[in-house]
Amino acid sequence: MTGAATIRAVVCYNPLDPSDRSMGELAWRPGVTLADLLTGLPSAIEWLASLDGEATPADRWAEIKPAPGSHLVIVPAIRGGRTGKTVLRIAATIAVAVAAYQIGGLVPGGLTSFWGATAAAATPAVGTMSVNMRSLP
């Protein structure tokens, strides 16, 4: 399909992998809505749509009527779990990694000794387990 009576569409199935997508043209007809165009997408996934570069709320898809020649991009919504805890967990894990280097250097003989290397290797394992245990609900 080509010409003015189409809508250019891109469905990105994995936003972290731009190659995992399909592109094509959808038939435009008078009165067609975004809801009509998006019929058939997997319902187990929450989808986001952008029409001509503008985000469109899902609760308005049945009202929005794209013009011929419009560009439509559809992506799955990425949702996190415990939002604030994830950031704190990452920061604490980085702190553990920095501490591992410092702790290994404090042992007599430093990082080149057996005990220094053992302390440097054990610190991230024990520290990361501690961070993860503390951030559980």
PEPEBEL-V519520 format. One record per residue. N is the residue number from 0. RES is the residue in one small letter. PSI is psi in radians with two decimals (none if undefined). Layout:
N|RES|PSI / N|RES|PSI
This chain:
0|m|2.22 / 1|t|2.89 / 2|g|-3.09 / 3|a|-0.30 / 4|a|0.69 / 5|t|2.89 / 6|i|2.17 / 7|r|2.20 / 8|a|2.47 / 9|v|2.18 / 10|v|2.00 / 11|c|1.96 / 12|y|-0.49 / 13|n|1.82 / 14|p|-0.33 / 15|l|-0.10 / 16|d|1.61 / 17|p|-0.34 / 18|s|-0.24 / 19|d|1.30 / 20|r|2.88 / 21|s|2.50 / 22|m|2.57 / 23|g|-3.02 / 24|e|2.36 / 25|l|2.53 / 26|a|2.25 / 27|w|2.46 / 28|r|2.66 / 29|p|2.32 / 30|g|-0.09 / 31|v|2.39 / 32|t|2.92 / 33|l|-0.69 / 34|a|-0.71 / 35|d|-0.77 / 36|l|-0.53 / 37|l|0.06 / 38|t|2.35 / 39|g|-0.19 / 40|l|2.60 / 41|p|2.20 / 42|s|-0.24 / 43|a|-0.18 / 44|i|2.42 / 45|e|2.13 / 46|w|2.60 / 47|l|2.50 / 48|a|2.50 / 49|s|2.17 / 50|l|2.06 / 51|d|0.72 / 52|g|0.10 / 53|e|2.21 / 54|a|2.43 / 55|t|2.12 / 56|p|2.39 / 57|a|-0.57 / 58|d|-0.09 / 59|r|0.05 / 60|w|-0.59 / 61|a|-0.26 / 62|e|-0.45 / 63|i|2.17 / 64|k|1.82 / 65|p|2.61 / 66|a|2.75 / 67|p|2.45 / 68|g|0.04 / 69|s|2.83 / 70|h|2.24 / 71|l|2.26 / 72|v|2.27 / 73|i|2.25 / 74|v|2.65 / 75|p|2.54 / 76|a|2.37 / 77|i|2.09 / 78|r|2.42 / 79|g|2.99 / 80|g|-1.83 / 81|r|1.54 / 82|t|-1.05 / 83|g|-0.60 / 84|k|-0.55 / 85|t|-0.76 / 86|v|-0.78 / 87|l|-0.65 / 88|r|-0.73 / 89|i|-0.79 / 90|a|-0.74 / 91|a|-0.64 / 92|t|-0.67 / 93|i|-0.74 / 94|a|-0.67 / 95|v|-0.73 / 96|a|-0.72 / 97|v|-0.73 / 98|a|-0.61 / 99|a|-0.74 / 100|y|-0.75 / 101|q|-0.75 / 102|i|-0.73 / 103|g|-0.60 / 104|g|-0.34 / 105|l|-0.41 / 106|v|2.43 / 107|p|2.29 / 108|g|-0.21 / 109|g|-2.76 / 110|l|-0.30 / 111|t|-0.26 / 112|s|2.81 / 113|f|-0.83 / 114|w|-0.58 / 115|g|-0.76 / 116|a|-0.67 / 117|t|-0.76 / 118|a|-0.72 / 119|a|-0.59 / 120|a|-0.62 / 121|a|-0.53 / 122|t|-0.84 / 123|p|-0.65 / 124|a|-0.88 / 125|v|-0.73 / 126|g|-0.76 / 127|t|-0.70 / 128|m|-0.71 / 129|s|-0.76 / 130|v|-0.81 / 131|n|-0.63 / 132|m|-0.67 / 133|r|-0.41 / 134|s|0.10 / 135|l|2.70 / 136|p|none
